[in-house]
Amino acid sequence: MTWDADLHPRTLVAFVVDVSERMSIKENGRTYLEQCQHFVSLRILEIMLRGLSTIKVCVCTYGDYHDEKDGFAGLRILCRTARPTTDMLRAVHDLRPATSTAAYEPTLALSSTLDMMATKDHGEPSWAKVVYFATRPGLPENRADVEVFRTQLIDTRVHLRVLAYGPSSDVYSLKNAFWQRLIQDVPGSTIVSPEEAMSQAEAPTLQIPSSHPINTTLSFGDIHASDKTSLHFPVQIIKATAQQRMHAPRRILKDATEDRDIDTKRVMYRADEVLRAGNDLSQIAPLPDECQAHVQRAYKLGASIVPQEETPPAISTTAGLEILHFVNASTYRREYHVGETYMVLAHPKSRRAQLSLSSLVHAASIRGVYALCRFVARTHSDPKLCLLAPMIENEYDAFYMVHVPFRDDVKRSAFPPLDRVTTSTGESLYEHPTIPTKEQQSRMDTFVDLMDLMDMDDHPDGWYAPSLCYHPAIHALKHAIKWRFMFPNQPLPPLHPKLQEFLHIPSSVEARARDTRTACAAAFQVHAPQKHPATEAASETPAKQVKEDNSETETDTETEPDTTMNTNAEPIPLDQILPTFEARIKTSAVSETCQDMSRTLLTLVSRRVETNHIMEAMHVFRRSAAELDESLTYNTFLRTLHSRARTQHPVLWKALRHRMDLGLITHDEDASRRSTETDATARAFVA
């Protein structure tokens, strides 16, 4: 069950946290209470990032001593129902397990929670209500109250999420005991383990805003004509796609301890004074604020300036969507698609509009034509050209609407044909080094056929699914904001695997096209890129010079390594490979560190450094690459190392034979399952 669907507008979310003494038990390095705090913080942060004022949150605790002044037996309200704030997060973070061993009943806390959710202070009856109830297995059960609780859940329309904190065996028994019987047949309720809860909380989530329809009129002919021969009816235009933007940053002072924005103000100067002052504006006085009222828009015309009004000239247009004519669908070129995609639907309150639009959609579909239209959003606004493509669904009929370019928007580029070369004398040559040969074209045709993903519609991976493909930059920034608030001094963890869905070649497709790809590379004589002379010279720095440079900073290297290393770090020192690599691999620059490690080890091979020293570093590199989604980087490095070691370091090459622990990272060994190497190919590589 995906909990992201619960966070829609007009929702009340309640977190009920167990803070009894047993929540201080540690598992995987953290207490049960700390795990619960992390989950609650992530969910509250997600709600805060959505910025919806109609999502309210309250936090309650049970299992500790209190005087029940809130009016709910066995329950203490930590944060009352309100929009989530950072103060609420700090209150959750400051929770500690109770020190007393007094017995308590979690069912009493649940009963009080349901009573609380039914009060008028906790949302209107029409609001959706979600309760995250943290508990532990092996607690006393009052089985006679199961039916009472179930009836209360259904009557209050509360979605109950039971978070079971405890050993796996106890959680399994909890799912088959009192709580499982409680939520049985209750819509939207479930029991999850801490691992499942954290997986849901850390996964990327979406806030899909509803598209506000644009009411207009679809017409064909002059709707103001007296003979009433025009076709017109009301329609609504809604967005089918809308490009999402990243969160806008706010400018604050560096190292600020308070949340105070920088007060920005727009000032104006005289142009001649700015030209005389150059880059130093400190000696120039800005114009007074009253001058803003005497400034107008102007455009440059040669060496002159032509003033214009603040608003552009009005165009005599009338709001509406007018069909100009119909064109054959095969004549539409995809590069003419400008901007986002819209849907044109009949107005839901007009039966005549629904009949007219449905007939028009079916007629256009049967004839295989598109409608070219002129769209004006508001009276006197700029007209736009649009194409309407018929869309017939089981539930409704509609048009897809896309904007098409004007002549000013089209870019033209002329390319010479690939099947012939025209010489300066006008002669056409059909055999030339720049023309693909029959063998090259045949290899490429085969490669394209094997890389065709249309046969993967029924495959679990699929070829592309927008509902499973998340924007990496947007969700990575949201994840960074959450992490920086909770752990300001720790490096960012790797991205969630779902953020890389469909951004890599499917393993099955890459495997079946690998041989053909190699054949294409041979047919087109593709070679590895040559190193730049400056880069080659830098990588061949004498070891003695490197050692001398490092000896000057020996006192600095004895201190604890800096875990906030930037991505432009210096190459890994040859005399401190393992300490430097292990320190950098813990930062966010994992890929850059692995690339630096590859270059450093290849340098050691060219200098014939001791075999054991290289193999020890390779072992650490391989283990880290398999765990941190860098198997492809390691496998590429290993193939290069074997080819060089055969001639440059024969002792190392012989030592690496039959060493599967230093061989290619297979698909089963790769934590991200991106490697396409099998045990057979890895064994053959080191044979």
KOLMI-801350 format. One record per residue (C-alpha): z negated, y negated, x negated; residue in three letters. Coordinates in steps of 0.001 Angstrom, whole numbers, plus 500000, padded with zeros to 6 digits. Layout:
<nodes>
ZYXAla ...
</nodes>
This chain:
<nodes>
500000500000500000Met 500965496572498666Thr 498199494021499145Trp 500485491074498448Asp 501625491205502076Ala 498085490334503208Asp 498144486906501581Leu 500191485074504160His 499214481756505772Pro 496240481677508168Arg 494311484433506417Thr 490600484812505727Leu 489747486931502673Val 486157488100502123Ala 484912489750498921Phe 481698491780499343Val 480373492744495889Val 477734495376495113Asp 475299493900492568Val 472730496712492609Ser 471242498173489425Glu 473702501073489303Arg 476619498639488913Met 475361498060485339Ser 476679501510484286Ile 479432501169481698Lys 482800502887481814Glu 485678502171479399Asn 483605499530477636Gly 482771497473480739Arg 480202497790483491Thr 481268498488487046Tyr 480221494968488002Leu 482361493435485241Glu 485357495441486439Gln 484731494217489975Cys 484379490616488773Gln 487704490852486957His 489448492141490073Phe 487929489487492360Val 488835486731489885Ser 492457487844489710Leu 492790487913493495Arg 491201484464493882Ile 493396483033491121Leu 496487484386492853Glu 495447482674496084Ile 494818479412494225Met 498238479513492556Leu 499901479795495947Arg 498376476493496971Gly 498212477271500687Leu 495510475352502534Ser 495412477937505339Thr 494102480774503136Ile 490304480721503075Lys 487977482805500887Val 484298483715501035Cys 482248485774498558Val 479142487797499485Cys 476847490157497587Thr 474498492962498530Tyr 472151495336496722Gly 469793492720495279Asp 466615491126496630Tyr 466988488058498825His 465223486442501749Asp 468105486871504268Glu 468128483149504968Lys 471877483398505725Asp 471122485280508929Gly 472897488523508016Phe 470676491481507154Ala 471370493051503767Gly 473956490399502856Leu 473810487220500786Arg 476587484641501076Ile 477428483503497548Leu 480320481187498479Cys 480915480089502038Arg 484339480174503682Thr 486559477521502117Ala 489656477077500008Arg 489129478812496654Pro 488087476609493748Thr 487141477036490105Thr 483481476679491109Asp 483892479802493227Met 485355481625490228Leu 482457480548488029Arg 479990481776490638Ala 481667485186490607Val 481649485211486809His 477907484463486688Asp 476943487488488810Leu 474589489956487120Arg 473282493373488239Pro 469904493466489980Ala 466904494576487944Thr 464969496154490832Ser 465472499748491948Thr 464799499129495635Ala 466800501371497952Ala 469384499781500172Tyr 472061500855502610Glu 475681499664502049Pro 476509500393505675Thr 474062497660506634Leu 475966495226504411Ala 479241496339505993Leu 477838495859509497Ser 476652492358508592Ser 480055491588507066Thr 481861492541510267Leu 479413490467512289Asp 480013487536509973Met 483799487839510267Met 483486487609514055Ala 481736484226513988Thr 483633481008514662Lys 482915479723511135Asp 485195482394509695His 488596481586511111Gly 490216481583514514Glu 490771484880516362Pro 494478484658515568Ser 493843484611511805Trp 494398487727509716Ala 491143488941508156Lys 490849491045505005Val 487609492409503527Val 487395493786499976Tyr 484207495887500034Phe 482985497096496614Ala 480695500128496738Thr 479699503211494756Arg 479915506930495559Pro 476874509072496217Gly 475050506594498420Leu 473070507407501591Pro 475288507716504641Glu 474502507090508272Asn 477208509253509774Arg 476225508448513337Ala 477560504914512853Asp 481115505960511907Val 482547505522515373Glu 480641502271515852Val 482074500820512644Phe 485573502017513425Arg 485456500410516861Thr 484132497183515328Gln 486944497148512732Leu 489589497576515418Ile 488042494981517738Asp 487742492338515016Thr 491176493260513557Arg 489747493385510049Val 491707495075507256His 489091496882505160Leu 489754497568501460Arg 487054499844500047Val 486812499596496236Leu 485070502708494929Ala 483402502125491537Tyr 482191505300489860Gly 483339508411487984Pro 486703509816489084Ser 485166512943490603Ser 482770510854492680Asp 485568508563493821Val 487561511577494956Tyr 484591512852496966Ser 484133509378498434Leu 487697509411499728Lys 486959512591501638Asn 483556511596502995Ala 482052508859505125Phe 484385506027504103Trp 487522508067504623Gln 486432508972508139Arg 485518505348508733Leu 488951503881507999Ile 490920506749509485Gln 493537505421511915Asp 492393501825511266Val 495517499722510585Pro 495688498105507157Gly 492592499833505730Ser 492395502028502639Thr 490197503298499765Ile 491214502763496154Val 489775503426492722Ser 489169500610490189Pro 492329501582488324Glu 494438501351491474Glu 492843498047492417Ala 493512496495489002Met 497079497791489035Ser 497638495986492324Gln 495922492809491104Ala 497853492619487811Glu 501248493410489331Ala 503566490449489979Pro 503265489042493482Thr 505534486878495577Leu 505067483960497878Gln 508184483889500048Ile 508182480626501999Pro 509842480657505371Ser 513120478775505528Ser 513042475829507905His 516198476017510034Pro 518657473139510173Ile 519768472571513741Asn 523409471559514024Thr 526546472206516083Thr 529361474574515166Leu 532589473193516583Ser 536339473733516532Phe 538232470700517826Gly 537099467252518860Asp 533869467694520795Ile 534202464116522136His 537616464710523693Ala 537798464090527421Ser 539811467230528199Asp 536897469468527046Lys 539195471835525133Thr 536960472047522056Ser 534709474967521195Leu 531186473932520246His 527718475438520538Phe 524311474957518838Pro 523539476955515701Val 520824477096513065Gln 521381477171509288Ile 518752478894507134Ile 518662479743503451Lys 519471483307502435Ala 518771482612498754Thr 516777479840497107Ala 516303479557493360Gln 512601479410492572Gln 511172477010490025Arg 508340477464487589Met 504988475750488079His 505192472112487057Ala 502776471276484216Pro 500377468354484259Arg 499904466110481264Arg 496331465896479963Ile 494733464803476726Leu 494478467478474038Lys 491064469105473628Asp 489906467435476825Ala 486646468775478249Thr 487273467354481721Glu 490203467666484085Asp 491543464137483776Arg 495241463398483946Asp 496958460927481682Ile 497527457695483572Asp 501266457140483218Thr 502896453863484146Lys 506498452744484048Arg 506997449455482170Val 510085447349481560Met 511184445353478493Tyr 513957442916477782Arg 516913444713476213Ala 517518442153473456Asp 513863442334472362Glu 513980446147472218Val 517114446021470054Leu 515455443661467598Arg 512198445661467466Ala 513825449057466847Gly 511322451889467265Asn 508223449674467092Asp 507458448451470606Leu 503856447553469911Ser 504775443918469148Gln 506732443415472382Ile 505097442390475633Ala 506397444242478691Pro 507734442319481655Leu 505248441648484462Pro 505122443974487458Asp 506653441285489680Glu 509975441739487905Cys 510418445142489558Gln 511440443435492814Ala 514272441551491081His 515880444620489466Val 518969446177491067Gln 521330449022490307Arg 524471448357488254Ala 527297450372486724Tyr 529128449826483473Lys 532829448979483700Leu 534234448655480216Gly 532303445861478539Ala 531132444452481869Ser 528386445343484331Ile 529138445666488050Val 526063445333490304Pro 525742447521493378Gln 523369447881496276Glu 520400450197495939Glu 521866452618498479Thr 525347454098497961Pro 528116453032500362Pro 527786454681503773Ala 530487457157504787Ile 531573457292508413Ser 530636460900509209Thr 528962462702512095Thr 526423465492511635Ala 527793468951512393Gly 529605472051511127Leu 533288471785512006Glu 535771474647511536Ile 538950473290509919Leu 540980476503509798His 540799480191508844Phe 541909481676505511Val 542484485249504422Asn 539350486725502845Ala 541344488074499872Ser 542258484535498787Thr 538629483530498179Tyr 537727483539494480Arg 534168484219493435Arg 534087481384490929Glu 534424478992493879Tyr 530901479848495033His 528811476725494382Val 525040476663494827Gly 522925478752497169Glu 523804481013500093Thr 522975480199503703Tyr 523101482034507026Met 524506480524510230Val 522806481954513317Leu 523170481151516994Ala 520374479057518439His 517787481521519782Pro 517359479578523072Lys 521057479362523952Ser 522665482462525459Arg 526066480773525421Arg 525718480135521708Ala 524795483771521048Gln 527811485073522983Leu 530199482580521393Ser 529012483147517817Leu 528984486935518176Ser 532569486903519495Ser 533659484596516673Leu 531985486764514006Val 533589489985515285His 537016488347515569Ala 536833487046511988Ala 535688490460510751Ser 538514492304512492Ile 541129489849511238Arg 539648489818507710Gly 539443486023507503Val 536940483380506455Tyr 536424480029508167Ala 536826476874506078Leu 534432474242507427Cys 533304470710506865Arg 529520470433506877Phe 527636467158507311Val 523852467523507261Ala 523072464037508635Arg 525127461249510117Thr 526704459068507403His 525829461606504687Ser 528346463122502260Asp 530635465808503723Pro 530789469226502033Lys 533353472003502243Leu 531991475442503148Cys 533245478941503787Leu 531863481110506577Leu 532050484882505982Ala 531321487221508923Pro 528155489335508768Met 527564492064511351Ile 524136493707511423Glu 522454496093513842Asn 520094493415515160Glu 522249490286515047Tyr 525631488749514176Asp 525897485750511865Ala 527960484017509195Phe 527212483739505512Tyr 527810480146504421Met 528549479076500850Val 529598475708499477His 533020475601497814Val 534026473050495159Pro 536180469968495398Phe 538843469332492795Arg 536311467296490791Asp 534046470357490477Asp 536596472881489175Val 536937473438485433Lys 540248474768484193Arg 540672476757480977Ser 543918478267479683Ala 543734481571477788Phe 546634483343476079Pro 547606486721477574Pro 546179489854475917Leu 549339491970476275Asp 551597489781474118Arg 551617487074471441Val 554010484154471576Thr 555106482881468165Thr 555938479286467257Ser 559608480070467837Thr 558963481344471359Gly 559342485033470533Glu 557008487478472347Ser 555373490203470256Leu 553810493229471971Tyr 552298494719468811Glu 549930492476466909His 546440492684465349Pro 545060490563468205Thr 546459492873470912Ile 544404495973471837Pro 546110499230470953Thr 546456502070473438Lys 543613503922471727Glu 541320500880471881Gln 542121500265475537Gln 541581503935476367Ser 538197503976474599Arg 537072500846476398Met 538231502164479787Asp 536158505291479264Thr 533161503252478179Phe 533337501071481302Val 533635504133483527Asp 530551505725481987Leu 528550502495482237Met 529454502110485918Asp 526170502176487835Leu 527566502379491345Met 526890506125491386Asp 523160505340491045Met 522666504036494584Asp 520616507132495431Asp 518991507337491978His 515256506452491731Pro 516060503746489179Asp 518965502388491194Gly 521521500011489743Trp 519956496797491044Tyr 517403495969493730Ala 516436492311494252Pro 513245493376496035Ser 512023495036492798Leu 513344492520490249Cys 510868489753489434Tyr 511602486536487533His 510035487143484086Pro 509461483485483177Ala 507812482518486486Ile 505435485471486617His 504720485359482880Ala 503578481748483272Leu 501373482657486266Lys 499871485515484258His 499248483170481311Ala 497483480634483564Ile 495169483322484958Lys 494440484818481548Trp 493795481463479872Arg 491275480538482576Phe 489352483821482306Met 489727484396478537Phe 490557481051476884Pro 490108482331473302Asn 491882485685473535Gln 495600486268472886Pro 497841486932475862Leu 498428490609476667Pro 501963492069476971Pro 503993491423480089Leu 503676493748483052His 506343496510483015Pro 507633495412486427Lys 508732492095484926Leu 511292493971482835Gln 512768495996485682Glu 516598496053485522Phe 516573493968482323Leu 517310497027480177His 519991499703480255Ile 518881502717482338Pro 518075505575479982Ser 520346508064481755Ser 523318505680481633Val 522724504804477985Glu 522537508494477080Ala 525786509430478773Arg 527663506442477280Ala 526255506680473754Arg 529063508799472253Asp 531743506656473868Thr 530030503506472632Arg 530107504880469100Thr 533803505731469500Ala 534507502185470715Cys 532701500730467710Ala 534853502853465411Ala 538072502001467258Ala 537370498256467139Phe 535947498468463587Gln 532610496957464536Val 530283496575461540His 526689495520461176Ala 526348491737460656Pro 526071490636457055Gln 522939488840455875Lys 523164485174455079His 522965484580451291Pro 519858482434451683Ala 518124485116453758Thr 519129487820451269Glu 517771485771448368Ala 514515485145450181Ala 514034488847450922Ser 514564489695447237Glu 511663487546445951Thr 510176489292442896Pro 506950491151443601Ala 505283489430440675Lys 505962485998442133Gln 504677487123445536Val 501485488405443948Lys 500965485161442052Glu 501456483122445237Asp 498973485289447122Asn 496380485168444332Ser 496007481424444903Glu 494677482070448398Thr 492559485149447747Glu 489463483477449093Thr 491221482712452351Asp 492438486256452916Thr 488926487625452706Glu 487995485863455938Thr 488709487265459370Glu 492455487079460223Pro 493578484413462676Asp 494504486085465967Thr 496328483013467259Thr 499257483403464873Met 502432481604465892Asn 505815483290466068Thr 507133481473462984Asn 504747483229460596Ala 505569483853456952Glu 506964487288455945Pro 504433490059455427Ile 503101489953451830Pro 504183492987449818Leu 500727493592448369Asp 498903493321451731Gln 501207495081454155Ile 498762497050456290Leu 496014494388456712Pro 498573491716457574Thr 500498493957459965Phe 497381495172461784Glu 496170491575462189Ala 499478490219463480Arg 500235493127465820Ile 497152492156467876Lys 498649488744468679Thr 501339487877471213Ser 504085487949468531Ala 504505491732468664Val 508311491798468401Ser 508400489305465526Glu 505732491273463643Thr 507692494533463992Cys 510865492843462766Gln 508981491461459739Asp 507543494918459057Met 511032496425459114Ser 512321493930456551Arg 509260494367454329Thr 509555498181454216Leu 513280497992453449Leu 512439495673450557Thr 509979498258449220Leu 512689500915449430Val 515118498807447413Ser 512421498383444721Arg 511528502089444705Arg 507852501523445372Val 505564504553445393Glu 506436506975448191Thr 502909507426449540Asn 502483503669449912His 505662503370452012Ile 504902506447454132Met 501399505217454948Glu 502805501911456189Ala 505520503737458168Met 502899505854459923His 500966502774461103Val 504208501027462094Phe 505408504034464113Arg 502145504418466011Arg 502042500739466972Ser 505719500687467965Ala 505266503662470290Ala 502285502024472005Glu 503605498439472275Leu 507155498931473616Asp 508858498507470212Glu 510318502018469898Ser 513898500705469802Leu 513006498381466914Thr 511398501229464971Tyr 514260503679465591Asn 516829501108464440Thr 514769500423461326Phe 514389504147460585Leu 518134504801460719Arg 518712501941458264Thr 515925503178456001Leu 517345506719455824His 520822505470454966Ser 519472503243452160Arg 516882505666450832Ala 519531508333450241Arg 521010506217447416Thr 518276503710446525Gln 515133505871446764His 516023509616446670Pro 512369510649446210Val 511396508946449473Leu 514420510365451284Trp 513462513938450308Lys 509819513305451298Ala 510870512165454780Leu 512823515336455529Arg 511250517571458193His 508589514882458839Arg 508641514572462628Met 505518512380462500Asp 507588509769460667Leu 510825510423462540Gly 512427508853465569Leu 510206507927468520Ile 511246510168471398Thr 511302509375475104His 508073511314475679Asp 506262509539472825Glu 507331506065473938Asp 504703504483476177Ala 507333502365477953Ser 509817505282478246Arg 512646503105476910Arg 513592505392474032Ser 516493507736474787Thr 515835510087471876Glu 514964513693472688Thr 513030516212470615Asp 516311517867469628Ala 517910514649468341Thr 514717513646466509Ala 514469517065464851Arg 518121516986463853Ala 517680513528462337Phe 515063514676459810Val 516588518134459187Ala 
</nodes>
